């Protein structure tokens, strides 16, 4: 089926009288940084801007395996996120919306244009994919803002546009719930068939080439699903922290062996001495192997970042040179 449909085929999931934002009151950013590290100007390319704001294409490619990262149930409301000791961290990428990691949950603020009936008619109802993504985003906020306390948290965190009241929000949410097929979830993007998604599982799915071969790249292997800190220290803490725990246990075992060898009974036991010798040699070998692995990974990461930076810089220079030649011609 063609993605584009005539404007009359799709409708906003709420009536005109429940619109919370007037079309004339919507203000788009002057420019945003796209996923491809280029600037998108909404005043010149509104379609690309909306795709960057609403698209969950990466999660759609992983959809068959999202059951590994989350459950097909509504996300917990904001007050429950607080009870679970999760801090709300703002993200402006829709494919990071409702992704959680340890004590953080990433939430995209509700775009004001999704609350405008006129904007839906003009820009969202003519594109089935955008319409489904927009409906899914609205549904996710119905999940998140279920109680007055949730609304207070959302307002304090800047997740809902200013001027929206609790009374108007509840009336709006009822209309959205009545317009969407909540049994089959056919009206929303497949990503929103799941609630919260665990970042560590998404990292695993992104790095595994057999899950989504078209997504696989060396950068995804290094960064995972979401790139966070670019410091090597943070990378090694995140991926090699378990080694420290292992060395603690080995140290405890070696200390116990040393105490045993200091006793008269075990110091004369050849089997115990051989066992202690084996454990000591194995511990030293494991330490050397771990240190060697860390050094090797550091060298590979350094070379990868150096070469990828050089290649990216060269590509950007060539693209800008071509654009400059095109303008002069």
N, C-alpha and C positions, 0 to 999 in steps of 0.2 A: 504494500500500500504506500502510495506517495505520502511523504511527510507533510506536504503542503495541502491544505484543505480550504475550501471556500470559507470566508469569514462567518457565514451564517450557520455552519455545521456545528460549531462549538460555542458554548455559552459560558460566561463567568459563573462560578459556583455560589453566587449570592445575587439577590435582586438589586436594582439601582438604588432603592431607598435605604439599603443597608451599607452603602458605600461609606467607608470611614475617612477617605481622603479624596479631595477634589482633584480632578485631572490638572487643573491650573496650579495647584499647590505642590505638585511633584517637582523636586529638584534633583537632577542626576549629578553625579560627580563630573568634574571637568575632564578627568582622565583616570583610568584604572590600569593596573599592570595585569596583563593577561597571563594565562598559564604557560604561554610560549615566550614569556619575558619581553613582550612588546607592549606598547601603549595603545589602549583602545579609547577613542574619544566618542562618548555617547552622542554628542551633537552631530557627528559625522557618520557613525556606524552603530546605530541603535541595536540592530540585530546581533552583532557580535557582542555588544555590551550585555544584552539580555542572556545570551548563551553563556557568557562567563559568570553571570550572576546566578543562574538557575541550573545549569547543566550538571548532571551527575554521571557523566559518560564513563568515567573510570570505574565507578561502582556497578554500572550496568554491565560492563565487561566481566565483572567478577560475580554477577548475580547468582549463577548456579552454585557458587561456593560460599555465599554470604551466610549460610546457616552455621558455618564454622566461626563467624565473627559476631553473630548476634542472633536473637530470637525473633520470629515473625509476630511480634506483639507490639502494641503502642509503647512509645518511650515513656519513661517515668516523668512526672511533672517536676517543675523546678524545685519545689520544696523538698521532694524526695531526693533530688540530686544533692541538695544541701545536707540532708540527713545522712547521706552516704559519704559525707565529707568530700564531695567533689566541688571544686571551684569552677565557676562558669568562666570560660576563656573565649573571648570573641574571635571568630574567624569570618572572613568575608568570602570564603569558598564554599559553595553548596555541597561539594563532595566531601567536605570535612565536617559538615553539620551533623551533630549528634554522634560524633566519634569520641570515645573516651579512652583515657590512659591514666592508670593509677588514680591520682586524686584530682584529675582535671576532666572536664567534659567541654568539648568545643561546640559552640552554638553560633550560628549565623544570625545576625539581627534581621528581623522581618522587614523586607524592603517595603517602603511606603507605597510603591506603585502596585503592589499586590492587593492593596485595600481600596483601589480605585476601579469602579465599574467601567468608566470610560477608557481607562488604560487597557483593561482586559479586552474590550471590544476592538480597540485600535491596534494593539500590538501582540496580544497573546492568543486570541481565539482563532487566528489564521494559521497557526502552527501547532500541530498535534503534539509534537514532542515538548515544545515549550509549555503548552497548556498543561500537559501531564506533570511536568516538573513543578510548575507554579502551584497546581492543586496539591501536590505532595508537600510542598513547603508550607502551605496554609494548614494542611492536616497536621503536620508536625507541630505547629504552634498551638493547635487545638489540644494536642497531647500535653505540651509543655505548660500551657497556661490554662489549667483546669479549675483552679481555686483562686479566691481573691488574694491569698498569700502568694500564689504563683505570679499573679499579675503585678503585685508589689515588687517582687524580685525582678521581673522582666523590665518594669519601668525604671527601677534603680540601676539596672545593668545597661540600660539603653537598648534593650532588645526590641521594643515596640516603639513606633513613631510617637512623638509628643502630641498631646491633644486627644489621644484615644483614652476613653474611660472604661472602667470595669463593666458598667451597664451596657454600653454600646458594644464592647467586645463580646460579651456573652450572647447578645442578640445576633451578632455577626457569626459567631462560632456555630450557633444553632442552624443558621442558614447553610453554612458550609457543610456541616454534617448531614443535613437533609438533601443536599445536592449531590453528594458523592456516594458511590456504591461501596459501602463499607464491608460488604460480605465478600465480594470478589476482588476489591481494590483495583478494578480495571481502569478507573479514571485517573490514577496517579502513576507516577514513574515507578518502575519496579523496585528502585532503591527504597521507597517508602513503604514497601511491604514488610520491612524490618524497622525496628526502632533504633536503639543504641547499638553501635558497632565498636568492637574492641580493636584498638589500634594495633596491638601486638599481633593479632590474627590477620589483620589487613596487611601488615608488613610481610608476614609469612606468605600470604597469597600473592602479593605483588612480586616477591623475590623468586617464587617458584615458576620456572619457565613453562611448565606443562599446564598451568592453570589458565593463563591468558597469554599465549605466545606473542600476540600483537602488542602487548604492553611491556614485554620484557626488554630490558636494556641494562647496560652496566650501571647507569645512574640509579635505576630503581633497585638494583642489588645493594648499592651503597646506602642510598637514602631511605629505602623502604617506601611505604605509602605516603608518609608525611615527613619531609625533611625538617629537622629541628635545629639543634646546635651544630655549627660547622667546626667546632673545636674538636681536635683529636682526643683530648682528655674526656670529653663527654661521650664520644663514640666508644672508647675503650671501657669506660665505666658502665655503659649500657650493655655492651656485648661480652665483656670479659669479667664482670663483677663476680660471677660465680666462681672464678678461679681463686679469689681471695678466700671464699668460704671453704673451698677444697683444701687449700693450704692450711687453714686453721685446723681442720680435722686431721690432716696428716701430722701437723705439729703436736697435736694431742696424743696421737698414737705413738709417735717417736718419743715423746716425753715419758709415756707409760712404759715403753720398752726400756728406756734408760733407767727408770726406777726399778724395773724388774731385774735388770742385769746387775744392779748394785746389791741385790740380796744374795745371800749365800746359797739358797736353794736353786734359783734360776741361773745364777752365774756359772754354775757347773753343769748346766743342762745344755748339751750340744744342739739338740733340736731347737731349743728356744733361741740360742745364739745364731743358728742358721736362719731362723725366721726373722730375727731382728736385722741381720745383715741384708736379707732379701728386701725387707720393707725399706731400709735405709737407701739401698741402691735404687729401688723403684721410685722412692720419693725424689731423690736427686735427679734421676732421669726425667721424671715428670716435670720437675722445675725447669730443667734445661729445655725440654720440649715446649713448655708453655712460654718461656721467655723468647725462644726462637720463633714461635708462632706469632707472638705479639710484634716482634721486630719485623717479621716478614709481612704481616698485615699492614704495619705502618708504612713500609717501603712501597707496597702495592698501592695503598691509598694516596700517598704523596705523589707517586708517578701518575696515577689516574687523574687526580685533581690538576696536576700541572699540565698534562697533555690535553685534557678536556678544556681547560681554560684557554690554552693556546688555540685550539681548534675553534672554540666559540668566538674568541676575539677575532680570528681571521675571517670566520663566516660573517660576523656582523660588519666588519670593515668592507667586505666584498658587497654585501647587500646595500650598505649605505652608498658605496661608490656607484653601484648600478642605478640606484634611485637618483643620485645626483646627476648622472649622465642622462637619464630619462628626462629630468626636468630641464636640463640645458638644451636638449634636442627638441 
